[in-house]
Amino acid sequence: MTSDTHFRLAAVQAAAVPFDRDASLEKACRLIGEAGAMGATIAAFGETWLPGYPFFCHAPTGPSTFRAMAEYLDNAVEIPSPTTDRLCAAAEAAGLDVVIGVAERDAVTKGTVYCTLLFIGREGRLLGRHRKLKPTFNERSVWADGDAAGLRVHERPYGRISGLNCWEHNTMLPGYALAAQGTQIHVAAWPGREPAVAPPSPTPLWPRQLLLSRAFASQAGCYVIAVGGMRSHEITPERYRELSTIEYGGDSVIIDPRGEVIAGPAQGETILIADGSREAVLAAKALCDIGGHYSRPDLLRLIVDRNPQERVIDCGFAGRVTPEMWE
């Protein structure tokens, strides 16, 4: 009989408090506690859940857009910081791992934001972070490009966990990098289900959250917590209501290693739960391990540069400069 491990997966589908890092943090900690009380092994939140998705990037640019961008930057999260300390303490108190999307502020320049997935262990410590490699379309006016320093899986007692943001699942190579590292439980973080039609495009967009998440589960042979955020015009602060052109309805699902939906789609604010097993992961990978026996490294290989993309490298002399040094 296969030596087995069972775990419980949780998708935390809820709305953040727009432009309010502290209030969103309080809500996140409460929801982490609730997921822990439900017996979750790992709980996942949506893309940049803290302090919320930058909806204003999809509106026509005007004076209020720049005010929103400044306020968003002011409420972004530095890593590490008292905010991440609180999240770590909440994970430890609840006894579960947490993967949460944050708008990460660059600790050096203080003027740049990344779309980041933060991985937190039940021991109350940061496991790692992954910055979205390429923001999508209008998001590029708010978020900077990330790097591959955090494009890795994290070994946990119950399995290997990983995560990507939204349309990173559409670019294939980041997903392959994680599959080749043997991911077993993957978080697909989304802002939430897109509307059936996103004006002015006549092309329906909404299936991609579900279809790309299911495809990743099948290709990588892993569980996927496809967690969508929520936001509505109603919760948008009045000062930015004119910029609220799109709403997100969640529709989170949990998918097994065959690509089948085993929980959801979730409606409204809720914590979606599903149970998983190591045996199901092993069965899927035995059939198709795209980073192992179902690959052809003699023909196709992926090169990943994990070096942080440093903008300034200080090679200067640390001591006092004297005239004699120039002679």
N, C-alpha and C positions, 0 to 999 in steps of 0.2 A: 504494500500500500504506500502511496506517495506521502512523504512527510509533509503535512499541510499546515498552513497558517491562515487564519481567518482575520478579516479586518472589516471595519465599518467606515464607509465613505459618506461625507456630508458636503452638499452644495448649499452654501449660505446665500440665499437670494433675498436681497433687501436693498433699499435705497439709502445712500449716504445722505449726510446733511450738507448741501452744496455750500462751498466756500467757508466751511467751518471744520477745520481739522480736529479741534478738541471735541466738539459734539459728535463728529463721526467716529472718533476714537472711542468715546464712551460707548457708543452703540456697537461698535465692532467687538469690544471687550465683553459686552453683555451677550452678544450672539455667540461668541466663542464659548462662553460659559454654558449657554443653552445647548450647543452642539456636544459639549463634553457630557452634559447630563443625559443626552440621548445615546451615549455610548460610542460616539464617533472616535475613530482612530486618527482621522485626518479631516480637517475642514477647510474648504476653499471658498474664496470670495472672488468677485468679478474684477475686470480690468480697471486699474487705478481707482479701486473702490474708495481708497482714502487719499484725498478728501472728495473724490468724485470724478466722473468723466467730464472732459472739457467740451461740453455740448456747444459752447459758443463759437468754436472753430468752424462750425458748419453754417453760421449765419453771415449775412453780408457785413463786411468790415466797416466799422464806424467808431466814434469816440467811446461808446460803451464797451466795444470789443476790447480795446486796450485797457480799460479799467478792469474788465473781467480777467484779462491775462495777468495783470499786476496782482490782483487779489488772489488768483489761483496760485501764482508763484509764491506769494506770501504765506499761503496755507499748505505748501508742499512739505514733504517729509524728508529730513536728512537721515542718513544711515551711517553710524548709529546716532541715536538722539533719545531724549526722554520719551518721545512717541514710540519708538521701537522698543524701548525698555518696558513700556506699559504693555505692548503687545506680547512681548516675551513672558512677562509675568502672568498675563491672562492665559496664555497657552500652557504654562506650567501648572497654574491653578486648576485648569480644566482637564489636564492630563492628556492632551492631544497635540498633534502637529498641525500647523496652520500655514496655508499659502494664501497670501493676500496681495492684491494689486495696490500699488501706491504710486502717487506722483512724486517721484524722488527728485529733490533739489540737489544740484551739484554743490558739494560742501566747499569747493574751492572758489568758484566764481560767484556763487549765490544767485546767479542769473539764468540758469539753465535747468530745465525739467526733463526727466526721463520717465517713460512708461515702464515701470519696474514691477516684477513679481518678487515678493519677499518670502523666503522660506524660513520658518521658525520651528524649532524642535520642542517637544514636550518637556525637555529639560530646562526650558526657559532661555534658550540661546539662539542666536541667528545661525542658520545653516548656510545661507547664501542668498544671492539675489540675481535676477536675470533682467537686464535692460532690453526692451524691445529693439530689435536690430534696425528696423525701418518703420517709422510711423506711416500710417496709411493716409494718403490723399491730404485732406485739410488738416489732419492731425500734425502734419509737419510744421505748421505755423505755431504749434505749442510745444511739442516734444522734440528732443534732439535724438539723433541716431544713437543706438546703444552699441555694445561690443559683445564679443563672444566669451569674455572672461567668466560669465556665469552660465554659459550654455553647457550645463552638465547635470548629471543625475546625482541624487543624494541618497546614500545608503541609510536605511532605517531598519529597525528590528523586524518589521513586517514586510519590507520590500523596498525597491528603489523608486524614488519619486522624482518627477520632473514637471516642467511647466513651460508654456508659451502663451503669448498674448495674441488674441484675436487673429488677424490675417497673417501672422507668422505661420499659421497652419496652411496658408495658401502658397507659401514660398518653397516648400518641400525640403530644402537642404537643412534648415534648423531642426526640423522634425527628424530627418534621417540621422543627424548628429546625436540626438537623444536616443533614438531607437537603437543605434549602433552601440550605445553605452548600456543597453539592456534595461531601459525604463520599464517599470511594471505598473506604476500608478501615475497617471499624467493629469495635470490640471490644465484645461483649456479655458483661459480667462477671457471673457467677452464683456463689452459694455452692456449687452442685452440683445434680445432679438431685434433685428432691424425691422422697420415697417415693411409691409408687403410691397410697396412701391416707394422708392425714394426720389421725389421730384428733383430735377425734371426728367430723370431717366425712366424709360418705360420698362426697364428690366427688373423683375422681382429679385430682391437681394436677400430676403430673410432666410432662405433655406441654408445658406452657407454656414451658419453657426452650427446647425445640426449635422449637415452633410460632411463638413470638414472634420468635425469632431469624431463622427462615426468612422470616417476613413482612417483617421489617425489611429484609433483603437484597433481596427482590423490590421493595418499595416505594421504597427509596432507590437501587436499582440499584448496589449495592456489595457487596464481599466482607464477610462477617461471621465474625469469630473468636469463636464462642460457647464461652467457656471456663468450665468449672465447677470449683469447688474440691472438695476431698475432706476428710472428717473421719469418724472412727469412734469408737464408745464406747471401743475399745481404747486409743486414743492420748490419751484424756481423762485429765488428772491425777486421781488417786484422790480428792483433796479435793473435786473437783467432779463425780465420776462420777454422783451422784444427779441432777444437772441435765442430764445427757446423754440427752435424750429423742428425738433425731432424728439420723440419719446422712446423709451426702451422698456420692454415688458418682461424681461427675464427669460422665461422659457428654458430654464436650466434642466439638464438631463444628466443621468449617469449611465455610462455605456460599458458593456463587458468586453473582454478581449476578442470576441468574435465580431464586434461592431454592432451588437444589438443593444437597444435601449432597455435598461432594466429598472429605471425609475424616471418619472417625469413624462412630459414636460411640466415643470412647476408653474403654478399661477399665483400671483400675489407674493407678499412677503412671507417667506417660509424657509425651513431648513429641510432640504430633500435628503433622504437617507437611503442607502443601499448597502448590502453586505457583499463582500468579495472574498476570494480565496486564492492562495498561491497555486493551487492545483489548476485552476482555470487559466492562469497566466502561463504555466508551464505547458499545458496542453496546446495553447495557441502558438507558443513559440516553437514547440516541437514540430508543428506543421509548417511554420513560416517564420524564420528568424532573419529579418532583412539585413541585420548587421552581422550575421553569422553565416549559417549554412545556406541561406537563400540570397547570398551576395556573390559578386564576381570581382574581387579586388584586383584580379589580374587585368580587368578591363576598365573598371570604374572605381575611383577612390575619391574621398572627400578630404580636403585639407582645411583644418580649423585653426585660425590664429587666435589664441586665448589671451594674448597680451593686451592689457588695458590700453586704450587709446589716449595716451598722455599727450597733452597739447604743449606743455612746457617741460623740458628736461633740464634741470639745473646742474650744470657742470662747473660752476664758478668756484673761485677760491674763497674759502670760508674765513681766512684771516685778514689782517689789516694790510692794505696796499701801501707800499712805500715807494718813493722815487727811485730807490736803488734797484727795484724789481724791473724797471724799464731799461736799465743800462746793460 
